[in-house]
């Protein structure tokens, strides 16, 4: 029987291979964590606005987070979107390019954690 730790390490190895395959598109680890938070919030239909993202102090300082938002924008991994007529609040959404990479990672997790089909 394979332990959960072994499965987790197998998943991390797969994610590392995915990251390596997309090294020209993926930013550093801090920006990747921010991208994951943006994607998670969007998936819950509660997108983060820029202020909320810059307040994620467990990832880094507001200044660092501002740089990471710009990095993600420049790499076309997130986009800024206005909602309705309110042009002051900008929401961060993952792009289709980012979602494709996240889907690869989700598929890798499913392959590691779901029992094989017989």
C-alpha positions in Angstrom: 0.0 0.0 0.0 1.3 3.4 -1.0 1.3 6.0 1.8 -0.2 9.4 1.3 3.2 11.0 1.7 4.6 8.9 -1.1 1.6 9.9 -3.3 2.1 13.5 -2.3 5.8 13.4 -3.3 4.8 11.7 -6.6 2.4 14.5 -7.2 5.1 17.1 -6.5 7.4 15.4 -8.9 4.8 15.6 -11.6 4.1 19.3 -10.8 7.8 20.0 -11.0 7.9 18.4 -14.5 4.9 20.5 -15.5 6.6 23.6 -14.1 9.7 22.8 -16.0 7.7 22.3 -19.2 6.2 25.8 -18.8 9.3 27.5 -17.3 9.1 30.3 -19.9 5.4 31.1 -18.8 5.6 30.5 -15.1 7.0 33.1 -12.7 8.8 32.4 -9.4 7.2 30.5 -6.6 5.7 33.6 -4.8 3.9 34.6 -8.0 2.8 31.0 -8.5 1.3 31.0 -5.0 -0.5 34.3 -5.8 -1.7 32.8 -9.1 -3.1 29.8 -7.2 -5.0 32.1 -4.8 -6.4 34.2 -7.7 -7.5 31.0 -9.5 -9.0 29.5 -6.3 -11.0 32.7 -5.6 -12.2 32.8 -9.2 -13.3 29.1 -9.1 -15.4 30.0 -6.0 -17.0 32.8 -8.0 -15.4 35.3 -5.5 -12.6 36.9 -7.5 -10.0 38.8 -5.7 -9.6 42.5 -6.3 -6.2 44.1 -6.4 -6.5 45.4 -2.8 -7.4 42.0 -1.5 -4.5 40.4 -3.3 -2.1 42.9 -2.0 -3.3 42.1 1.6 -2.3 38.5 1.3 0.5 39.1 3.9 1.2 35.4 4.3 2.6 35.4 0.8 4.6 38.6 1.1 4.6 42.4 1.6 2.2 44.6 -0.4 5.1 45.9 -2.4 6.3 42.4 -3.3 2.7 41.4 -4.1 2.3 44.4 -6.4 5.4 43.3 -8.3 4.1 39.8 -8.5 0.8 41.0 -9.9 2.7 42.9 -12.5 4.8 39.8 -13.3 1.7 37.7 -13.8 0.1 40.4 -16.0 3.2 40.7 -18.1 3.3 36.9 -18.5 -0.4 36.8 -19.5 -1.2 34.6 -16.5 -3.8 37.0 -15.1 -5.9 39.8 -16.4 -7.5 42.9 -14.7 -11.3 43.0 -15.1 -13.8 45.7 -14.1 -17.3 44.6 -12.9 -20.2 46.5 -14.1 -19.9 50.3 -14.2 -17.5 50.5 -11.2 -14.2 51.3 -12.9 -12.3 51.8 -9.7 -12.4 48.2 -8.5 -10.2 45.9 -10.6 -10.5 42.1 -10.2 -7.8 39.6 -10.9 -8.8 36.7 -13.1 -6.6 33.8 -14.4 -6.2 33.8 -18.2 -7.0 30.7 -20.3 -3.2 30.1 -20.5 -3.0 30.0 -16.7 -6.1 27.7 -16.4 -4.6 25.3 -19.0 -1.5 24.9 -16.8 -3.6 24.6 -13.6 -5.7 21.9 -15.4 -2.5 20.0 -16.1 -1.6 20.1 -12.4 -5.1 19.1 -11.4 -5.0 16.1 -13.8 -1.6 15.2 -12.3 -3.2 15.2 -8.8 -6.1 13.1 -10.0 -3.8 10.6 -11.6 -1.8 10.2 -8.3 -4.7 10.2 -5.8 -7.6 8.5 -7.6 -7.5 4.7 -7.7 -6.7 3.3 -11.2 -9.6 2.4 -13.3 -9.9 -1.4 -13.9 
